[in-house]
Amino acid sequence: MELTPRQLEQFDRDGFLVFPNLFSPSEVAVLRQEVGRLSRVDSEEVVREHTGGVRSIFRVHETDGATRSPAFRALVRTPRVLRPVQQVLRDDAVYVYHTKINTKPAIEGTVWQWHQDYGSWKRDGCPRNTMATFNVMMTDTTEMGGALYIIPGSHKLGRIEPVYDESTSYKFWALPKDRMIEVLRSSPEPIAVTGRAGTGVLFHCETLHASGHNLSAEDRWHIYVSCNTVANRPPVRADARPDWVVSRNTQPLPIEDDRGVLNAA
Ligand SMILES: O=C(O)CCC(=O)C(=O)O
């Protein structure tokens, strides 16, 4: 899939793009079956809510490790995911920084505080903001079900120094509250990105985003494929976060078969 000059302009202006019906119901069915299987894996790559339900499943794109998955490996290599990432990053040598499936279970799935992904990734040692994330919805996503909120154009604010947020079971670097209130008061209204299963969303690493609790009766299953340019890989430090959050595999990813997800079934 090749983005048009208009879509590239839109990405540069808004910091995100939405692609309805990007993956078919049969592809989504294959991916959903994999989420079911991976949710039963017991390993450090599977992060749980305080209440016990699965919050995130990391590192599903490799051929090794407890959470490996041929279908998700194929997904990240499809031209529908990888080509737009290469285009918005203006570089064909791109690798997967990490993958994670956020399952946000019905009633139980909790908030992701306002943050920019590059808040953490600069701390990991990535020198530049040549990074982006491709999200694919594997269930219909509603506002009540904990849709992702995005502030249009917020990537233009540049990186805002984050604070360590320990309010959820997955601790990470989020925007400080006072600064976030200022940003909300001076920015366009956040958009709740809702859509049918199979919808894709591509966003810049400095785009401010968050999501609320899942108050609905349905789980909200999303995969996030976060990518970096090879030229921007961080040094491997002694205090580096684990491989499942900061991938040590920085080989440029090849674009492979667009039918890869179905073939992996
Ligand atoms: O799953 C969500 O709602 C938010 C995930 C997110 O913000 C992230 O992974 O950076």
The ligand as an ORCA input file, in Angstrom:
! r2SCAN-3c Opt
* xyz 0 1
  O      -3.925      0.601     24.124
  C      -4.126      1.780     24.359
  O      -5.234      2.234     24.502
  C      -2.998      2.760     24.452
  C      -1.671      2.208     24.113
  C      -0.604      3.232     24.050
  O      -0.822      4.380     24.233
  C       0.736      2.843     23.742
  O       0.974      1.646     23.610
  O       1.610      3.712     23.622
*
